[in-house]
Amino acid sequence: MAKLSPLMFVPPAIFAGFAIMAYVGMFREDPQGLPSTRVGQPAPALPVETLAGFDAAAPDALSSGEITLVNFWASWCPPCRAEHPQLLEMQQDGLRIIGVNFKDKESQARGYLEDDGNPFLAVPFDPLGRTAIEWGVTAPPETFIVDGDGTVLFRFAGPLVGSDYEQRFVPALQDALER
């Protein structure tokens, strides 16, 4: 009679573990959403460095008493370019938007805003992405709704276009503005 090696049970056990994680994940409240540890917490600091030729974010920019959007973007990011017209429209509607440019080349970011328009009241520059990490940004674009006292109310990962934007971001922004 052949002796069974305990190592024979390792691959099926690993597979069973992945299957259980997938099964549990299917029943999350929002399987597409990524949780943010920043929601309900004070917003992290913005970069002190600013994209050359653009306004800096004032130290109290996120606690000015007004709702502020903080948008993490890059000139090399196609979804960021897709949402740009929406950001320009939001700016025209009077929304305060701070655009944190990250992991980008300064000349390309500056050229992009000069060519396509600047929807931002300030453009902090985060070339190494350190501030993005502090905010919990996973990939550009990501937009945060920050209350007038500097508390992060909502995080939206992805471009501000399409049905996901209309069904999740717009209602969250309206709720914030009605507070």
Helices and strands as residue ranges (DSSP letters): G 6-9, H 10-25, G 61-63, E 68-73, H 78-92, E 96-102, H 106-116, E 125-126, H 130-135, E 142-146, E 152-157, H 162-164, I 165-169, H 170-178
